[in-house]
Amino acid sequence: MADPSLEAAASQDLTPSSQPMFRSEPSIHVELTHSHLDVLATMARVKSPKAGAVVLFAGTTRDSFQDLEVKHLAYEAYAPLALNTLLNIARSVKITHALTSIAIIHRLGTVPIGEESILIAVAAPHRQAAWRAGEEALEETKKRAEIWKLEQFVGAEGVWRANRDGCMGEKVEDGNLGGR
């Protein structure tokens, strides 16, 4: 039997929009948006009188990568699948670390230097669980979410890569997206 949430996601319009795309359930919110990310709204989304700790991670575009000057980053995603992956990550992290709530919000499109591309907010009764959960949510998002990053460099060609830390991406030839 087909998963109704996957069928609904598959029927969504995939064209870029200023409207956020999201999945929510009690104490979990995941979102993809082309809009600027709101740190305060994201923290407010997870706060709870049952939580003694709220941890927020804000990933920002830095001005250089491996001695190259970064012009900006641009993110693309297969939104229906990425939202389901983010929801599964959030569910798992929430259970593993006994969180009161979690939000994972990723920006799509062009993200200039100094602006946020991802916000992860977690709330837990105690700080150690919140710290660990935030780190795990970030690493799992980078590892598993169907989100790709174009690194645009000043005076050089941009490169696509999976949304992960580490190695330089590989140049993508026109018409050959290498499985992207």
C-alpha positions in Angstrom: 0.0 0.0 0.0 1.4 3.4 -1.0 2.3 6.0 1.7 -0.3 8.8 1.5 2.3 11.4 2.5 4.6 10.4 -0.3 1.7 10.5 -2.8 0.7 14.0 -1.6 4.3 15.1 -1.8 4.7 13.7 -5.3 1.8 15.8 -6.5 3.3 19.1 -5.3 4.4 21.8 -7.7 8.2 21.7 -7.7 8.8 25.2 -9.1 10.6 27.6 -6.9 8.3 29.6 -4.7 8.5 32.1 -1.9 6.1 29.8 0.0 7.8 27.5 2.3 7.3 23.7 1.9 7.0 21.9 5.2 6.0 18.9 7.2 4.8 19.2 10.8 3.5 16.9 13.5 3.4 17.4 17.2 6.8 18.8 18.4 8.4 18.3 15.0 8.8 20.8 12.1 10.8 20.5 9.0 10.9 23.0 6.2 12.4 24.0 2.9 12.1 27.7 1.9 13.5 30.2 -0.6 13.1 32.9 2.0 15.5 34.3 4.6 15.7 32.1 7.7 14.3 33.5 11.0 16.4 32.5 14.0 14.0 33.9 16.6 10.9 32.3 15.1 12.8 28.9 14.8 13.8 29.0 18.5 10.2 30.0 19.5 8.9 27.0 17.6 10.7 24.6 19.9 10.6 26.3 23.3 8.6 24.5 26.0 8.2 24.8 29.7 9.3 21.2 29.8 12.7 22.0 28.2 15.6 23.2 30.2 17.8 23.6 27.1 17.3 25.0 23.7 20.2 24.6 21.2 20.2 26.4 17.9 22.6 25.7 15.1 22.8 28.3 12.3 24.9 27.3 9.3 26.0 30.3 7.3 27.8 30.9 4.0 31.4 31.7 4.6 33.6 33.8 2.3 36.1 31.1 1.4 36.6 27.4 0.8 40.1 25.8 0.3 41.7 29.1 -0.5 39.1 30.1 -3.0 36.9 33.2 -2.5 33.3 32.2 -2.4 30.8 34.4 -4.2 27.7 32.7 -2.8 26.1 29.2 -2.4 23.0 28.0 -4.1 20.9 25.0 -2.9 18.5 22.8 -4.8 16.5 19.9 -3.5 14.0 17.3 -4.6 11.6 18.8 -2.1 9.0 16.0 -1.7 11.7 13.4 -0.9 13.9 15.8 1.1 11.0 16.8 3.3 10.2 13.2 4.1 13.9 12.5 4.8 14.1 15.5 7.1 11.0 14.4 8.9 12.4 10.9 9.4 15.7 12.4 10.7 13.8 14.7 13.1 11.6 11.8 14.4 14.7 9.6 15.0 16.7 12.3 16.7 13.7 13.3 18.9 13.2 9.7 20.1 17.0 9.0 20.5 17.6 12.1 22.7 14.2 12.4 24.4 13.7 15.9 23.0 10.6 17.9 23.7 10.8 19.3 20.1 12.9 19.8 17.0 12.9 22.0 13.9 15.1 21.6 10.8 14.7 24.4 8.3 16.9 24.6 5.1 17.0 27.4 2.7 17.0 26.8 -1.1 18.2 29.1 -3.9 21.0 31.6 -3.6 22.4 32.2 -0.1 24.8 35.2 0.1 27.9 35.4 2.3 27.0 35.7 6.0 23.4 34.5 5.6 22.0 31.3 7.0 21.4 28.2 4.9 20.2 25.9 7.7 18.7 26.3 11.1 18.4 23.4 13.5 16.7 24.0 16.8 16.2 21.4 19.5 14.7 21.5 22.9 15.3 19.0 25.7 14.9 18.7 29.4 18.8 18.8 29.8 21.6 20.4 27.9 23.7 17.4 27.0 20.8 15.8 25.2 20.1 19.0 23.3 23.8 19.5 22.3 24.1 15.9 21.0 20.7 16.0 19.3 21.6 19.2 17.4 24.9 17.8 16.2 23.3 14.5 15.1 20.4 16.3 13.3 22.9 18.3 11.3 25.2 15.4 10.4 22.2 13.2 9.4 20.8 16.1 7.3 24.1 16.6 5.5 24.5 12.9 5.0 21.0 11.9 3.9 18.8 14.8 2.8 18.2 15.2 -1.0 19.7 18.7 -1.1 22.6 19.8 -3.4 24.9 22.8 -3.1 26.4 24.8 -5.9 29.5 26.6 -4.7 30.0 29.8 -6.8 33.6 31.1 -6.6 34.9 34.6 -7.5 36.9 34.3 -10.8 36.3 30.6 -11.1 33.6 28.2 -12.2 31.2 26.9 -9.7 30.9 23.3 -8.6 28.0 21.1 -7.5 28.4 18.8 -4.6 26.3 16.9 -2.1 25.5 19.1 0.9 28.4 17.8 2.9 31.5 19.1 4.5 34.9 18.1 3.2 36.1 17.7 -0.3 35.7 20.1 -3.1 32.9 19.4 -5.5 33.5 18.3 -9.0 32.8 20.5 -12.0 29.6 19.5 -13.7 29.6 19.6 -17.5 26.5 21.0 -19.2 24.0 18.2 -19.7 25.8 15.9 -17.3 24.6 16.3 -13.8 26.3 13.1 -12.6 23.3 11.5 -11.0 22.1 14.8 -9.4 
